[in-house]
Amino acid sequence: MKLLALRCPECGNSLTPENDDIVVTCARCFTAVQIGDEGLSQMAVFYIRSKSRESVTRWLPSWVFRGTVQISQRETQGGGSQEQEALRFWSQPRAFYVPAWEMSVQTAQEIGSGLVVRQPAVTRMAQPPPAALTPVTLAPADAVKMLEFIVLAIEADRSDWLKSINFQLDMGEPELLAFPAGDAGLLALGLSLI
C-alpha cells in the first residue's frame, strides 16, 4: 500500500478529496489536481465561456473525446427508414461529451446524448479566478464505457424500433472541460441539469 501526501503540487495546500474523487481543485490556488496510483499531478482543464448572463455558481467537469462510430449491423422491428439517417449521422467525426461529476448513469447518459446530438459550439477561455471545479469522479476509461450507453441511447431514440446494433467506437485521447453552471443548469449550453 502506497501512502500519498495529499498536498497541492503547486502551492502545498492540503487537499481533502472524497473516496471517489480522481480530480479535485485546490482551495487556495484553484489548481486542478489529479489523484492517481503514482501520486498527485496537475491536470489540464479547459474552461468553457458562459453564453448566459446568469452567475456561474459552479464548474462541472466533462470528458470530451473526438472520434467516430462505425455501425457494422443495425436491425430494427419497424423497417429500415432510419438506417440511412443513422449511418449519415455517425459518418462524420464528432465531439463526444461524458459528464464526469457524481450523478446517476441515466442522468449522465441523458446529458451526454443531448450534447452529442446537438454538437454545441463551445468557446474556451482562461481559467477564471476563483474557479473551483466540481470533483471529477469518472475516470477516462469509464467514460469510454459510458460512451457506449450514449450511442445506444441515441440509436434507441430513433423511430424505427431498434432491435439490435453492433458498432465500434474509435476515440482519441480525452480532454477535461469545465462547463459553467448556475442554478438553472449548464450556462454555456442552455441545458438544464436533470
Secondary structure, DSSP 8 states (H G I E B T S, - for coil): ------B-TTT--B----TT-SEEE-TTT--EEEEETTEEEE--EEEE--SSSS---EEEEEEEEEEEEEEEEEEESS-STTHHHHHHHHTS-EEEEEE-SS--HHHHHHHHHHHHHH-----EE---SS--B--B-S-HHHHHHHHHHHHHHHHHTSTT-EEEEEEEEEE---EEEEEEEETTEETTTTB---
